[in-house]
Amino acid sequence: MKKINIGLLGCGTIGTGVARILIKNRDLIRSRVGADLNLKYVADIDLKTDRGIRFDNGVFISDAYKVVDDPDIDIIIEMIGGDGVARDLILKAIDKGKQVVTANKALLAVHGNAIFKAATEKGVDLAFEAGVGGCMPIIKSLRESLVGNHIKSMAGILNGTCNYILSKSTDDGSSFETVLAEAQKNGYAEADPSLDIEGIDTAHKLAILTSLAYGMEINFKDIYIEGISNIDPMDIDFAGQFGYRIKLLAISKNMGNAIEARVHPTMIPFDNPLSSVGGTLNAVTISGDAIGDMMLYGYGAGMMPAASAVVGDTVDLARNLLTGSRGRVPLLSYQMNNIRKIPVMPVDEIRTYYYFRFAALDRPGVLSKVSGILGDYDISIKSVHQKGRKTKGSVPIVMLTHLAKEADVQKALSEIMNLDVVNAKPILIRIENENQED
């Protein structure tokens, strides 16, 4: 039976899970693949921490470059993370003709165009399912299952930390700070959670998905990004009263000559399947011209779900090696010469629905001043709600709008903020509701 040698770079949380599966389920994998997937090397700078795994002598080493340089290694699994040494090792592995698996969405979002070009020119496969959605097979779906579809739009919950915080705040009314501390204590959030809570991690994933869906170069820098740190329990409560839940969504729409790609807190109605996705779960809805609408759902993070996706990628590459079919599936779903530069629409140009909350002085004529400015910018109000006095002399006024242009909304709110009857910065949350009549 053929042996396929694997080199694992990085034995942190997910890397440890990968090693466990490859060792514990070696016989199972052999019976399904028809080859022995041999974990020849595991490289990590920390050789002292107990991972709960017993490696054979000489397997666990500190020199990642030794692994990449070994001519007997067929597949490199990169679990180091970041865009420094990980980038160097991946490019070196590609140059040596080795197949590569990674979960490094930040690296691919920023440097993916160059990396995928290098892999294509070298005839090397690069698999990255665990980089977006963990065990949820969104990459395989876009690259293989949905190739006969024009993808019209995608919307997804792609960060378990943010979804946990918003779900917990919705369930018990806790503040952002309280739930974040709890998430860190439970291991759902990093000590420095900024990549997650500010929406950057979600945007990395969206940059990859838009490339796969629309045949465009990866474009992370032009994605609009807004995190969840300013979401107040008051707005979560109001959203619920109006039939909405707030989720951090990655939203992408094919507008023909441009692509909408944005990440921000979003109100979605209760009957939207994404609204019921709670805790640390991820989900993505995809709309295609042949399939209509579909949703993928599963754990997007955690040691074993992510490790399962990495091992699945590794098996795919092993099967390609066995059959001599490397390059059978284009790395970015489209043939490299068909990948185009498609602009990402500036956020100022989008049109959607809006939720506003104003902290206004309890005086006559306040509502007419606010609504008058909105009217000046062609922003039509669907409903207005005054929800009782929260602080002395100030009341929250909540408005829901019909379709409006982002640029007009921002100009109007800037004027409203300068009114002497408004004593705090207005709150804006975008609404995605396809069933709303306008």
C-alpha positions as CSV (number, residue, x, y, z in Angstrom):
1,M,0.0,0.0,0.0
2,K,1.3,3.4,-0.9
3,K,2.5,5.7,1.9
4,I,1.9,9.4,1.7
5,N,4.1,11.4,4.0
6,I,2.7,14.4,5.8
7,G,4.5,17.3,7.5
8,L,2.5,19.3,10.1
9,L,3.8,22.8,10.8
10,G,2.4,24.2,14.0
11,C,1.0,22.2,16.9
12,G,-1.3,24.7,18.6
13,T,-5.0,24.1,19.3
14,I,-6.0,23.1,15.7
15,G,-2.7,21.5,14.9
16,T,-3.0,19.3,17.9
17,G,-6.5,18.3,16.7
18,V,-5.1,17.4,13.3
19,A,-2.4,15.3,14.8
20,R,-4.9,13.4,17.0
21,I,-7.1,12.6,14.1
22,L,-4.3,11.5,11.8
23,I,-2.9,9.2,14.5
24,K,-6.0,7.9,16.2
25,N,-8.0,7.4,13.0
26,R,-5.1,6.2,10.8
27,D,-6.6,2.8,10.1
28,L,-10.0,4.4,9.3
29,I,-8.5,6.9,6.9
30,R,-6.3,4.2,5.3
31,S,-9.5,2.1,4.6
32,R,-11.2,5.0,3.0
33,V,-8.3,6.4,1.0
34,G,-6.4,3.2,0.0
35,A,-3.1,4.7,1.2
36,D,-1.3,5.2,4.5
37,L,-1.3,8.8,5.5
38,N,1.9,8.9,7.6
39,L,2.5,11.8,9.9
40,K,6.2,11.9,9.4
41,Y,7.0,15.3,11.1
42,V,5.2,17.7,13.5
43,A,7.1,21.0,13.9
44,D,6.6,23.5,16.6
45,I,8.8,25.9,18.5
46,D,7.3,24.7,21.8
47,L,8.4,21.1,22.4
48,K,7.7,21.1,26.1
49,T,3.9,21.6,26.4
50,D,2.1,18.3,26.7
51,R,-0.4,18.0,23.9
52,G,-1.8,14.7,25.1
53,I,-0.3,12.9,22.1
54,R,2.5,10.3,22.1
55,F,4.6,10.9,19.0
56,D,7.2,8.3,17.7
57,N,10.8,9.2,18.1
58,G,12.0,11.9,15.8
59,V,8.5,13.0,14.7
60,F,8.2,16.1,17.0
61,I,10.8,18.6,16.0
62,S,11.4,22.4,16.2
63,D,12.7,23.0,12.7
64,A,9.8,23.7,10.3
65,Y,12.2,24.3,7.4
66,K,13.6,20.8,7.8
67,V,10.1,19.5,7.2
68,V,9.6,21.5,4.1
69,D,13.0,20.6,2.7
70,D,12.5,16.9,3.2
71,P,12.1,15.4,-0.3
72,D,10.0,12.5,1.1
73,I,7.2,14.8,2.4
74,D,4.2,14.9,0.0
75,I,1.8,17.2,1.8
76,I,2.5,20.2,4.1
77,I,-0.2,21.2,6.6
78,E,0.4,24.8,7.7
79,M,-1.1,25.6,11.1
80,I,1.3,28.3,12.3
81,G,-0.9,31.2,11.4
82,G,0.0,34.8,10.7
83,D,1.6,36.2,7.5
84,G,5.3,36.0,8.4
85,V,7.0,32.7,8.6
86,A,3.8,30.9,7.5
87,R,3.9,32.7,4.2
88,D,7.6,31.9,3.7
89,L,7.0,28.2,4.5
90,I,4.0,27.9,2.2
91,L,5.8,29.5,-0.7
92,K,8.8,27.3,-0.1
93,A,6.7,24.2,0.0
94,I,5.0,25.2,-3.3
95,D,8.3,25.9,-4.9
96,K,9.4,22.3,-4.0
97,G,6.2,20.9,-5.6
98,K,4.6,19.8,-2.3
99,Q,0.8,19.9,-1.8
100,V,-0.3,22.4,0.8
101,V,-3.2,22.5,3.3
102,T,-3.8,25.6,5.4
103,A,-6.5,27.2,7.6
104,N,-4.7,30.6,7.4
105,K,-7.5,32.9,6.2
106,A,-5.7,36.1,7.2
107,L,-2.7,35.1,5.0
108,L,-4.9,34.1,2.0
109,A,-7.1,37.3,2.3
110,V,-4.0,39.6,2.1
111,H,-1.5,37.6,0.1
112,G,-3.7,34.9,-1.5
113,N,-3.5,36.3,-5.1
114,A,0.3,35.8,-5.2
115,I,0.1,32.5,-3.3
116,F,-2.5,31.0,-5.6
117,K,-0.7,32.2,-8.7
118,A,2.5,30.5,-7.5
119,A,0.6,27.2,-6.8
120,T,-1.1,27.2,-10.2
121,E,2.2,27.9,-12.0
122,K,3.9,25.1,-10.1
123,G,1.0,22.6,-10.6
124,V,0.5,22.3,-6.8
125,D,-2.9,22.0,-5.1
126,L,-3.6,24.2,-2.1
127,A,-6.6,23.4,0.1
128,F,-8.1,25.8,2.7
129,E,-11.5,24.6,3.8
130,A,-10.9,25.1,7.5
131,G,-10.0,28.8,6.8
132,V,-13.7,29.7,6.3
133,G,-16.4,28.2,8.5
134,G,-14.4,25.4,10.1
135,C,-16.2,22.1,9.4
136,M,-18.9,23.8,7.3
137,P,-18.0,22.9,3.7
138,I,-18.5,26.3,2.1
139,I,-15.3,26.2,0.1
140,K,-16.0,22.7,-1.4
141,S,-19.6,23.8,-2.2
142,L,-18.5,26.9,-4.1
143,R,-15.6,25.2,-5.9
144,E,-17.4,22.0,-6.8
145,S,-21.0,21.5,-5.9
146,L,-22.2,24.9,-7.2
147,V,-20.1,25.3,-10.3
148,G,-23.2,25.3,-12.5
149,N,-24.7,28.3,-10.7
150,H,-24.3,32.1,-11.1
151,I,-24.0,33.1,-7.5
152,K,-26.2,36.0,-6.8
153,S,-25.6,36.7,-3.2
154,M,-24.2,35.3,0.1
155,A,-24.8,36.2,3.7
156,G,-23.1,34.6,6.6
157,I,-22.3,34.4,10.3
158,L,-18.6,33.6,10.1
159,N,-17.2,34.4,13.5
160,G,-18.1,32.2,16.5
161,T,-16.9,34.7,19.1
162,C,-19.1,37.5,17.8
163,N,-22.1,35.2,17.5
164,Y,-21.6,34.0,21.0
165,I,-21.5,37.5,22.4
166,L,-24.6,38.7,20.4
167,S,-26.5,35.5,21.2
168,K,-25.8,35.8,24.9
169,S,-26.6,39.5,25.0
170,T,-29.9,38.7,23.3
171,D,-30.8,35.9,25.7
172,D,-30.1,37.6,29.0
173,G,-29.6,41.3,28.2
174,S,-25.9,41.4,29.4
175,S,-23.6,44.2,28.3
176,F,-21.0,43.6,25.6
177,E,-18.2,43.9,28.2
178,T,-19.7,41.3,30.5
179,V,-20.3,38.8,27.8
180,L,-16.8,39.3,26.3
181,A,-15.2,38.6,29.6
182,E,-17.3,35.5,29.9
183,A,-16.3,34.4,26.4
184,Q,-12.6,34.9,27.2
185,K,-13.0,32.9,30.4
186,N,-14.7,30.0,28.5
187,G,-12.1,30.0,25.7
188,Y,-14.4,31.4,23.0
189,A,-12.5,34.7,22.7
190,E,-8.8,35.5,22.6
191,A,-7.0,37.6,25.3
192,D,-6.9,40.2,22.5
193,P,-10.2,39.7,20.7
194,S,-9.9,42.7,18.4
195,L,-9.6,40.7,15.2
196,D,-12.9,39.0,16.0
197,I,-15.0,41.7,17.6
198,E,-14.0,44.4,15.1
199,G,-15.1,42.2,12.2
200,I,-11.6,41.8,10.7
201,D,-11.7,38.0,10.9
202,T,-15.1,37.9,9.2
203,A,-13.8,40.2,6.5
204,H,-10.8,37.9,5.8
205,K,-13.3,35.1,5.2
206,L,-15.6,37.2,3.1
207,A,-12.7,38.2,0.8
208,I,-12.0,34.6,0.1
209,L,-15.6,33.7,-0.5
210,T,-16.2,36.6,-2.9
211,S,-13.3,35.4,-5.0
212,L,-14.6,31.9,-5.2
213,A,-18.2,33.0,-5.9
214,Y,-17.7,35.6,-8.6
215,G,-14.3,34.8,-10.2
216,M,-12.6,37.9,-8.9
217,E,-9.2,38.6,-7.4
218,I,-9.2,38.5,-3.7
219,N,-9.9,42.0,-2.4
220,F,-9.8,42.4,1.3
221,K,-8.7,46.1,1.5
222,D,-12.0,47.4,-0.1
223,I,-14.4,45.5,2.1
224,Y,-16.4,47.7,4.5
225,I,-15.8,46.5,8.1
226,E,-17.7,47.4,11.3
227,G,-17.5,45.4,14.5
228,I,-19.9,44.7,17.4
229,S,-18.3,46.6,20.2
230,N,-20.8,49.5,20.1
231,I,-23.9,47.3,20.1
232,D,-26.0,48.2,23.2
233,P,-28.5,45.8,25.0
234,M,-31.1,48.6,24.4
235,D,-30.8,48.1,20.6
236,I,-30.9,44.4,20.9
237,D,-34.1,44.8,22.9
238,F,-35.7,47.2,20.4
239,A,-34.7,44.9,17.6
240,G,-36.5,42.0,19.3
241,Q,-39.7,44.1,19.7
242,F,-39.7,44.9,16.0
243,G,-39.2,41.2,15.0
244,Y,-35.5,41.3,14.4
245,R,-32.3,39.8,15.8
246,I,-28.9,41.5,15.5
247,K,-26.1,39.4,14.0
248,L,-22.6,40.3,12.7
249,L,-23.1,39.4,9.0
250,A,-20.7,39.1,6.1
251,I,-22.8,40.2,3.1
252,S,-22.0,39.9,-0.6
253,K,-24.1,40.7,-3.6
254,N,-23.4,40.4,-7.3
255,M,-24.4,43.8,-8.8
256,G,-23.1,42.9,-12.3
257,N,-20.3,45.4,-12.8
258,A,-19.4,45.5,-9.1
259,I,-19.7,43.5,-5.9
260,E,-21.1,44.4,-2.6
261,A,-18.9,43.1,0.2
262,R,-19.5,44.4,3.7
263,V,-19.2,43.2,7.3
264,H,-21.3,44.9,10.0
265,P,-23.9,44.3,12.7
266,T,-27.2,43.6,10.9
267,M,-30.8,43.3,11.9
268,I,-32.5,40.3,10.3
269,P,-36.1,39.2,10.8
270,F,-37.0,36.2,12.9
271,D,-38.0,34.2,9.9
272,N,-34.6,34.5,8.3
273,P,-32.8,31.1,9.1
274,L,-29.7,32.9,10.1
275,S,-31.5,34.6,13.0
276,S,-31.8,31.2,14.9
277,V,-28.1,30.4,14.6
278,G,-26.8,30.8,18.1
279,G,-23.8,30.4,20.3
280,T,-20.5,29.7,18.5
281,L,-22.1,28.2,15.4
282,N,-21.5,29.6,11.9
283,A,-23.9,29.6,9.0
284,V,-23.9,30.9,5.4
285,T,-26.8,31.3,3.0
286,I,-26.1,31.2,-0.7
287,S,-28.4,32.3,-3.5
288,G,-27.8,30.9,-7.0
289,D,-29.7,31.0,-10.2
290,A,-30.1,27.2,-10.3
291,I,-30.3,26.2,-6.6
292,G,-32.4,29.1,-5.4
293,D,-31.5,29.5,-1.7
294,M,-29.5,27.1,0.5
295,M,-27.8,27.3,3.9
296,L,-24.7,25.6,5.4
297,Y,-24.5,25.4,9.1
298,G,-21.9,24.1,11.6
299,Y,-19.2,24.8,14.1
300,G,-16.8,27.4,12.6
301,A,-14.1,27.1,15.3
302,G,-12.8,24.8,18.0
303,M,-10.1,22.2,17.9
304,M,-11.9,19.2,16.5
305,P,-14.3,20.7,14.0
306,A,-11.6,22.8,12.4
307,A,-9.2,19.8,12.5
308,S,-11.8,17.6,10.8
309,A,-11.9,20.1,7.9
310,V,-8.1,20.1,7.7
311,V,-7.9,16.3,7.6
312,G,-10.7,16.3,4.9
313,D,-8.5,18.7,2.8
314,T,-5.5,16.4,3.4
315,V,-7.4,13.4,2.2
316,D,-8.5,15.3,-0.9
317,L,-4.9,16.1,-1.8
318,A,-3.8,12.5,-1.0
319,R,-6.4,11.2,-3.4
320,N,-5.2,13.6,-6.1
321,L,-1.7,12.3,-5.6
322,L,-2.9,8.7,-5.9
323,T,-4.8,9.3,-9.1
324,G,-2.3,11.8,-10.6
325,S,-5.1,14.4,-10.9
326,R,-3.5,17.4,-9.3
327,G,-5.1,20.6,-10.5
328,R,-8.4,18.9,-11.2
329,V,-10.3,21.6,-9.3
330,P,-9.1,25.2,-9.9
331,L,-7.9,26.7,-6.6
332,L,-10.2,29.7,-6.7
333,S,-13.1,27.9,-8.5
334,Y,-12.4,29.6,-11.8
335,Q,-9.6,29.0,-14.2
336,M,-6.8,31.4,-13.3
337,N,-7.0,33.2,-16.7
338,N,-10.7,33.8,-16.1
339,I,-10.2,35.5,-12.7
340,R,-10.8,39.3,-13.1
341,K,-10.5,42.5,-11.1
342,I,-14.1,43.3,-10.2
343,P,-14.5,46.4,-8.0
344,V,-16.0,46.3,-4.6
345,M,-18.8,48.8,-4.4
346,P,-18.0,51.7,-1.9
347,V,-20.3,51.4,1.1
348,D,-21.6,54.9,0.4
349,E,-23.3,53.6,-2.7
350,I,-25.2,50.7,-1.1
351,R,-29.0,50.9,-0.6
352,T,-30.6,49.1,2.3
353,Y,-33.0,49.6,5.2
354,Y,-31.9,51.3,8.5
355,Y,-32.6,51.4,12.2
356,F,-31.9,54.7,13.9
357,R,-31.9,55.5,17.6
358,F,-31.6,59.1,18.8
359,A,-31.2,60.3,22.4
360,A,-33.3,63.5,22.2
361,L,-34.3,66.1,24.7
362,D,-37.9,65.8,25.8
363,R,-39.1,69.0,24.1
364,P,-41.8,69.8,21.5
365,G,-40.7,69.8,17.9
366,V,-37.8,67.4,18.2
367,L,-39.4,64.8,16.0
368,S,-40.2,67.3,13.3
369,K,-36.6,68.5,13.2
370,V,-35.2,65.0,12.9
371,S,-37.7,63.9,10.3
372,G,-37.2,67.1,8.4
373,I,-33.5,66.5,7.9
374,L,-34.1,62.9,6.9
375,G,-36.6,64.1,4.4
376,D,-34.1,66.6,3.0
377,Y,-31.9,63.6,2.0
378,D,-34.8,61.5,0.6
379,I,-34.8,59.1,3.5
380,S,-38.4,57.9,4.0
381,I,-39.4,56.8,7.5
382,K,-41.4,53.6,7.8
383,S,-42.2,53.9,11.5
384,V,-41.3,55.9,14.5
385,H,-41.3,54.7,18.1
386,Q,-40.8,56.6,21.3
387,K,-40.0,54.0,24.0
388,G,-40.3,55.9,27.3
389,R,-38.0,58.1,29.3
390,K,-34.6,56.4,30.0
391,T,-32.8,59.3,31.6
392,K,-34.0,62.6,32.9
393,G,-34.8,65.0,30.1
394,S,-33.8,62.6,27.4
395,V,-35.9,60.0,25.5
396,P,-34.9,57.4,23.0
397,I,-36.6,57.9,19.6
398,V,-36.3,54.9,17.3
399,M,-37.0,55.0,13.6
400,L,-37.1,52.3,10.9
401,T,-36.6,53.5,7.3
402,H,-37.5,52.4,3.8
403,L,-34.7,51.8,1.3
404,A,-32.1,54.5,1.5
405,K,-28.7,55.2,0.2
406,E,-25.8,55.0,2.7
407,A,-24.2,58.3,1.6
408,D,-27.5,60.1,2.2
409,V,-27.9,58.4,5.6
410,Q,-24.5,59.4,6.8
411,K,-25.0,63.1,5.7
412,A,-28.4,63.2,7.4
413,L,-27.1,61.7,10.7
414,S,-24.2,64.1,10.7
415,E,-26.6,67.1,10.6
416,I,-28.9,65.5,13.2
417,M,-26.0,65.0,15.6
418,N,-25.4,68.7,15.5
419,L,-28.9,69.6,16.6
420,D,-29.1,71.2,20.0
421,V,-32.0,68.8,20.9
422,V,-30.0,65.7,20.3
423,N,-27.5,64.9,23.1
424,A,-25.7,61.8,21.9
425,K,-24.3,60.3,18.7
426,P,-27.2,58.6,16.7
427,I,-27.1,54.9,16.6
428,L,-27.3,53.2,13.1
429,I,-27.8,49.6,12.4
430,R,-28.5,48.3,8.9
431,I,-31.4,46.0,8.2
432,E,-31.5,43.1,5.7
433,N,-35.1,42.1,5.0
434,E,-35.9,40.9,1.5
435,N,-39.6,40.6,2.4
436,Q,-40.0,44.2,3.5
437,E,-42.3,46.1,1.1
438,D,-41.0,49.5,0.0
